[in-house]
Amino acid sequence: MVARADYRGGVDIAHRAPAPPSGPRTGWRTAGLPLLVAGAAAGAAIVLHFRDPHAHGSYGLCPFYALTGWWCPGCGGLRAMHNLTEGRVLDAVHSNIFLLPLLLTVLLWWGSWAAGRWRGRPGTAFPFTLGRRGQGVLIGALVIFTVARNTPMGTWLAPA
């Protein structure tokens, strides 16, 4: 049996062309995901502000430190973020010097992503990608930071 196309008013509705796009979506219609990420980050910052990570065991123990006795690159990061939420930037740098530049970089990436989504630019689905060279630089910096903060000369890098 052969299927026939349905004709209504002389128009073949089985082969109707799709409607032309109404233009790129912009504004609030595309800002949902960046705003969701910002809300989750604000929620995490609020939790860190009200629950002090300086108290021993308040967020558990670092598994890397528990196994090796070495400070990992993230050790002191929660304390640093807590200090930042209280406006104590110098104390945050003393807790984890790596957090502040990392936080500023993520904030700039998020701003670029949110602005791109707001303007409806294609290709701004999620800008947090690093090329091979960027990954190498980041991993190298983290390894150097970890080794340096665990040597006698790098005790000033250890979490306060």
Backbone as CSV, one residue per row, in Angstrom:
resi,resn,N_x,N_y,N_z,CA_x,CA_y,CA_z,C_x,C_y,C_z
1,MET,0.847,-1.164,0.000,0.000,0.000,0.000,0.894,1.228,0.000
2,VAL,0.612,2.194,-0.822,1.389,3.418,-0.988,0.684,4.535,-0.244
3,ALA,1.443,5.265,0.593,0.847,6.361,1.347,0.704,7.583,0.457
4,ARG,-0.458,8.247,0.544,-0.687,9.465,-0.224,-0.496,10.671,0.676
5,ALA,0.028,11.713,0.119,0.166,12.968,0.866,-1.206,13.584,1.058
6,ASP,-1.427,14.226,2.158,-2.706,14.867,2.460,-2.697,16.267,1.859
7,TYR,-3.705,16.568,1.051,-3.794,17.890,0.429,-4.940,18.643,1.078
8,ARG,-4.652,19.853,1.550,-5.701,20.712,2.102,-5.530,22.081,1.474
9,GLY,-6.492,22.481,0.746,-6.455,23.789,0.111,-5.357,23.896,-0.930
10,GLY,-5.005,22.808,-1.561,-3.998,22.829,-2.613,-2.570,22.870,-2.106
11,VAL,-2.338,22.728,-0.779,-0.995,22.762,-0.205,-0.640,21.370,0.280
12,ASP,0.505,20.896,-0.109,0.980,19.582,0.308,1.547,19.730,1.726
13,ILE,0.776,19.335,2.759,1.235,19.532,4.135,2.292,18.529,4.540
14,ALA,2.461,17.456,3.773,3.499,16.479,4.084,4.880,17.018,3.723
15,HIS,4.970,17.983,2.820,6.246,18.519,2.373,6.344,20.016,2.617
16,ARG,5.698,20.493,3.667,5.704,21.921,3.967,7.083,22.300,4.504
17,ALA,7.606,23.427,4.068,8.910,23.920,4.510,8.800,24.408,5.951
18,PRO,9.839,24.186,6.741,9.789,24.685,8.119,9.788,26.201,8.144
19,ALA,9.243,26.743,9.218,9.193,28.202,9.362,10.614,28.739,9.511
20,PRO,10.880,29.908,8.934,12.220,30.480,9.071,12.492,30.838,10.532
21,PRO,13.743,30.726,10.966,14.050,31.067,12.361,13.778,32.541,12.615
22,SER,13.357,32.820,13.812,13.002,34.192,14.160,14.215,35.000,14.616
23,GLY,15.403,34.487,14.449,16.615,35.182,14.886,17.190,34.507,16.119
24,PRO,18.401,34.877,16.483,19.016,34.238,17.659,18.294,34.630,18.939
25,ARG,18.237,33.683,19.857,17.644,33.964,21.163,18.629,34.784,21.970
26,THR,18.165,35.827,22.600,19.022,36.710,23.386,18.341,37.044,24.706
27,GLY,19.076,37.759,25.537,18.522,38.281,26.776,18.252,37.228,27.826
28,TRP,17.167,37.427,28.553,16.833,36.562,29.684,16.548,35.135,29.254
29,ARG,16.103,34.937,27.992,15.774,33.581,27.537,17.004,32.685,27.464
30,THR,18.187,33.266,27.334,19.405,32.467,27.209,20.303,32.557,28.431
31,ALA,19.925,33.347,29.417,20.775,33.564,30.583,20.527,32.559,31.698
32,GLY,19.670,31.588,31.487,19.299,30.660,32.553,20.455,29.868,33.128
33,LEU,21.250,29.231,32.279,22.335,28.391,32.774,23.433,29.208,33.476
34,PRO,23.890,30.343,32.910,24.870,31.140,33.662,24.329,31.627,35.011
35,LEU,23.054,31.990,35.059,22.474,32.424,36.336,22.360,31.266,37.319
36,LEU,22.084,30.069,36.824,22.034,28.886,37.685,23.407,28.597,38.287
37,VAL,24.451,28.688,37.468,25.817,28.482,37.958,26.180,29.548,38.987
38,ALA,25.817,30.809,38.718,26.096,31.887,39.666,25.349,31.667,40.978
39,GLY,24.117,31.199,40.902,23.351,30.917,42.114,23.956,29.790,42.930
40,ALA,24.439,28.747,42.252,25.084,27.634,42.966,26.376,28.107,43.635
41,ALA,27.145,28.941,42.949,28.384,29.469,43.542,28.072,30.372,44.725
42,ALA,27.029,31.193,44.607,26.643,32.063,45.724,26.168,31.219,46.910
43,GLY,25.438,30.145,46.641,24.998,29.259,47.722,26.173,28.613,48.437
44,ALA,27.165,28.163,47.665,28.359,27.566,48.275,29.114,28.594,49.102
45,ALA,29.193,29.832,48.607,29.878,30.890,49.360,29.137,31.213,50.655
46,ILE,27.821,31.183,50.615,27.035,31.445,51.824,27.262,30.345,52.858
47,VAL,27.284,29.091,52.403,27.551,27.984,53.326,28.937,28.143,53.948
48,LEU,29.938,28.487,53.127,31.294,28.665,53.646,31.386,29.860,54.584
49,HIS,30.557,30.867,54.362,30.596,32.032,55.240,30.074,31.694,56.638
50,PHE,29.012,30.917,56.689,28.390,30.646,57.983,28.923,29.406,58.692
51,ARG,29.577,28.509,57.974,30.174,27.331,58.625,31.681,27.428,58.468
52,ASP,32.337,27.780,59.530,33.761,28.083,59.511,34.604,26.836,59.279
53,PRO,35.374,26.797,58.181,36.229,25.636,57.938,37.522,25.659,58.756
54,HIS,37.756,26.708,59.534,38.957,26.750,60.370,38.877,25.756,61.530
55,ALA,37.663,25.365,61.924,37.496,24.365,62.981,37.913,23.007,62.430
56,HIS,38.769,22.305,63.145,39.306,21.034,62.681,38.197,20.019,62.430
57,GLY,38.173,19.445,61.237,37.209,18.412,60.895,35.836,18.917,60.514
58,SER,35.645,20.233,60.368,34.310,20.747,60.065,33.834,20.330,58.684
59,TYR,34.748,20.140,57.754,34.392,19.656,56.416,35.099,18.340,56.110
60,GLY,35.558,17.651,57.087,36.278,16.408,56.875,37.769,16.668,56.709
61,LEU,38.485,15.646,56.336,39.926,15.752,56.159,40.281,15.612,54.687
62,CYS,41.378,16.213,54.304,41.888,16.078,52.943,42.463,14.666,52.794
63,PRO,41.958,13.875,51.840,42.470,12.510,51.707,43.943,12.475,51.297
64,PHE,44.380,13.430,50.479,45.783,13.470,50.067,46.679,13.726,51.274
65,TYR,46.271,14.665,52.135,47.052,14.971,53.334,47.019,13.797,54.315
66,ALA,45.859,13.152,54.437,45.740,12.021,55.355,46.624,10.849,54.920
67,LEU,46.778,10.642,53.621,47.587,9.521,53.126,49.079,9.827,53.069
68,THR,49.435,11.069,52.698,50.843,11.373,52.449,51.471,12.297,53.476
69,GLY,50.661,13.091,54.171,51.209,14.097,55.078,51.655,15.358,54.348
70,TRP,51.391,15.439,53.059,51.719,16.617,52.264,50.475,17.459,52.048
71,TRP,50.675,18.769,51.962,49.576,19.669,51.628,49.324,19.575,50.122
72,CYS,48.086,19.352,49.714,47.754,19.312,48.287,47.501,20.745,47.800
73,PRO,47.340,20.979,46.501,47.102,22.342,46.014,45.806,22.943,46.547
74,GLY,44.848,22.109,46.908,43.575,22.623,47.401,43.519,22.829,48.900
75,CYS,44.504,22.315,49.629,44.493,22.479,51.091,44.512,23.963,51.441
76,GLY,43.570,24.353,52.257,43.439,25.749,52.643,42.485,26.518,51.747
77,GLY,41.976,25.879,50.697,41.071,26.564,49.775,39.743,26.939,50.410
78,LEU,39.174,26.040,51.208,37.908,26.366,51.887,38.117,27.485,52.899
79,ARG,39.240,27.436,53.618,39.532,28.505,54.581,39.732,29.831,53.860
80,ALA,40.408,29.781,52.704,40.629,31.005,51.937,39.305,31.577,51.437
81,MET,38.419,30.728,50.958,37.114,31.202,50.483,36.295,31.768,51.634
82,HIS,36.364,31.133,52.805,35.682,31.655,53.990,36.219,33.044,54.336
83,ASN,37.532,33.200,54.283,38.119,34.508,54.579,37.700,35.553,53.551
84,LEU,37.594,35.162,52.297,37.144,36.110,51.269,35.707,36.545,51.496
85,THR,34.843,35.632,51.941,33.456,36.023,52.198,33.347,36.978,53.374
86,GLU,34.346,36.999,54.238,34.371,37.946,55.348,35.173,39.196,55.018
87,GLY,35.706,39.275,53.785,36.431,40.459,53.362,37.888,40.493,53.790
88,ARG,38.424,39.395,54.251,39.819,39.344,54.708,40.686,38.739,53.596
89,VAL,41.088,39.590,52.654,41.818,39.135,51.470,43.205,38.626,51.840
90,LEU,43.907,39.332,52.715,45.258,38.915,53.094,45.242,37.564,53.807
91,ASP,44.260,37.347,54.667,44.132,36.038,55.320,43.831,34.946,54.293
92,ALA,43.048,35.272,53.271,42.752,34.303,52.221,44.016,33.924,51.459
93,VAL,44.863,34.900,51.190,46.130,34.625,50.501,47.027,33.765,51.372
94,HIS,46.998,33.983,52.674,47.806,33.162,53.585,47.283,31.727,53.669
95,SER,45.976,31.538,53.497,45.407,30.184,53.556,45.715,29.390,52.290
96,ASN,45.553,30.019,51.133,45.864,29.352,49.859,46.088,30.431,48.814
97,ILE,47.351,30.654,48.483,47.710,31.725,47.554,47.235,31.425,46.135
98,PHE,46.987,30.179,45.831,46.579,29.774,44.483,45.100,30.061,44.228
99,LEU,44.290,30.203,45.284,42.849,30.352,45.112,42.470,31.681,44.483
100,LEU,43.075,32.771,44.884,42.675,34.083,44.400,42.850,34.220,42.884
101,PRO,44.029,33.886,42.312,44.109,33.968,40.848,43.175,32.990,40.139
102,LEU,42.983,31.813,40.725,42.071,30.841,40.129,40.634,31.364,40.157
103,LEU,40.240,31.963,41.261,38.897,32.505,41.399,38.670,33.664,40.429
104,LEU,39.663,34.523,40.269,39.531,35.637,39.325,39.426,35.134,37.887
105,THR,40.178,34.102,37.549,40.114,33.526,36.205,38.739,32.929,35.937
106,VAL,38.221,32.175,36.894,36.899,31.575,36.727,35.834,32.659,36.628
107,LEU,35.968,33.736,37.388,35.014,34.839,37.332,35.036,35.511,35.959
108,LEU,36.227,35.713,35.395,36.319,36.289,34.048,35.724,35.356,33.001
109,TRP,36.001,34.050,33.106,35.409,33.087,32.182,33.890,33.078,32.297
110,TRP,33.376,33.133,33.529,31.937,33.126,33.713,31.325,34.393,33.112
111,GLY,31.972,35.534,33.306,31.468,36.792,32.728,31.425,36.741,31.213
112,SER,32.451,36.176,30.609,32.482,36.033,29.149,31.373,35.106,28.679
113,TRP,31.182,34.013,29.386,30.136,33.051,29.046,28.750,33.675,29.183
114,ALA,28.508,34.365,30.293,27.199,34.977,30.529,26.916,36.068,29.494
115,ALA,27.911,36.894,29.176,27.719,37.952,28.185,27.458,37.367,26.804
116,GLY,28.175,36.299,26.460,27.950,35.655,25.174,26.567,35.055,25.071
117,ARG,26.120,34.421,26.128,24.772,33.853,26.125,23.719,34.960,26.061
118,TRP,23.944,36.069,26.760,22.999,37.181,26.770,22.852,37.769,25.368
119,ARG,23.974,37.884,24.648,23.955,38.477,23.311,23.543,37.492,22.232
120,GLY,23.408,36.219,22.580,22.984,35.222,21.618,24.081,34.793,20.662
121,ARG,25.326,34.956,21.063,26.442,34.542,20.198,26.493,33.022,20.135
122,PRO,26.631,32.477,18.942,26.773,31.024,18.854,28.149,30.603,19.366
123,GLY,28.221,29.398,19.844,29.501,28.873,20.320,29.845,29.276,21.734
124,THR,28.881,29.803,22.482,29.155,30.158,23.869,28.394,29.222,24.801
125,ALA,28.404,27.948,24.453,27.685,26.980,25.288,28.350,26.835,26.645
126,PHE,29.657,26.680,26.664,30.376,26.559,27.925,31.843,26.830,27.624
127,PRO,32.383,27.967,28.074,33.729,28.366,27.643,34.869,27.775,28.461
128,PHE,34.582,26.879,29.390,35.626,26.378,30.263,36.394,25.230,29.616
129,THR,37.078,25.532,28.546,37.901,24.524,27.898,39.330,25.050,27.832
130,LEU,40.247,24.151,28.009,41.663,24.476,27.893,42.271,23.616,26.798
131,GLY,43.129,24.218,26.022,43.861,23.456,25.019,44.946,22.627,25.686
132,ARG,45.659,21.902,24.881,46.714,21.026,25.409,47.783,21.839,26.139
133,ARG,48.174,22.975,25.590,49.196,23.806,26.221,48.692,24.383,27.551
134,GLY,47.449,24.856,27.570,46.878,25.398,28.793,46.781,24.360,29.898
135,GLN,46.408,23.139,29.523,46.349,22.066,30.501,47.730,21.757,31.058
136,GLY,48.719,21.742,30.192,50.086,21.495,30.648,50.585,22.557,31.596
137,VAL,50.278,23.813,31.279,50.699,24.917,32.148,50.006,24.820,33.504
138,LEU,48.712,24.558,33.507,47.967,24.470,34.764,48.457,23.300,35.621
139,ILE,48.626,22.141,35.024,49.101,20.973,35.785,50.517,21.210,36.285
140,GLY,51.372,21.796,35.443,52.745,22.105,35.871,52.768,23.080,37.037
141,ALA,51.923,24.127,36.967,51.862,25.105,38.058,51.372,24.455,39.346
142,LEU,50.375,23.570,39.245,49.868,22.890,40.441,50.918,21.960,41.051
143,VAL,51.673,21.263,40.212,52.720,20.375,40.727,53.820,21.186,41.408
144,ILE,54.257,22.268,40.763,55.299,23.119,41.363,54.810,23.721,42.676
145,PHE,53.565,24.178,42.702,52.981,24.747,43.917,52.924,23.700,45.030
146,THR,52.514,22.475,44.691,52.419,21.415,45.700,53.785,21.075,46.267
147,VAL,54.767,20.915,45.412,56.113,20.579,45.885,56.697,21.731,46.691
148,ALA,56.516,22.949,46.206,57.105,24.110,46.886,56.515,24.314,48.279
149,ARG,55.208,24.118,48.424,54.594,24.377,49.735,54.928,23.297,50.753
150,ASN,55.514,22.186,50.311,55.881,21.100,51.209,57.377,21.009,51.462
151,THR,58.143,21.995,51.027,59.584,22.037,51.287,59.848,23.017,52.418
152,PRO,60.994,22.914,53.082,61.293,23.855,54.164,61.333,25.316,53.697
153,MET,61.737,25.549,52.453,61.780,26.928,51.954,60.392,27.458,51.600
154,GLY,59.407,26.587,51.418,58.073,27.018,51.022,57.054,26.962,52.132
155,THR,57.493,27.023,53.361,56.528,26.935,54.462,55.567,28.117,54.463
156,TRP,55.970,29.230,53.870,55.059,30.389,53.795,53.891,30.118,52.845
157,LEU,53.966,29.069,52.014,52.874,28.696,51.122,51.897,27.702,51.767
158,ALA,52.309,27.123,52.920,51.448,26.156,53.600,50.228,26.869,54.170
159,PRO,49.094,26.179,54.265,47.884,26.815,54.789,48.082,27.311,56.218
160,ALA,47.537,28.483,56.477,47.650,29.079,57.824,46.546,28.595,58.724
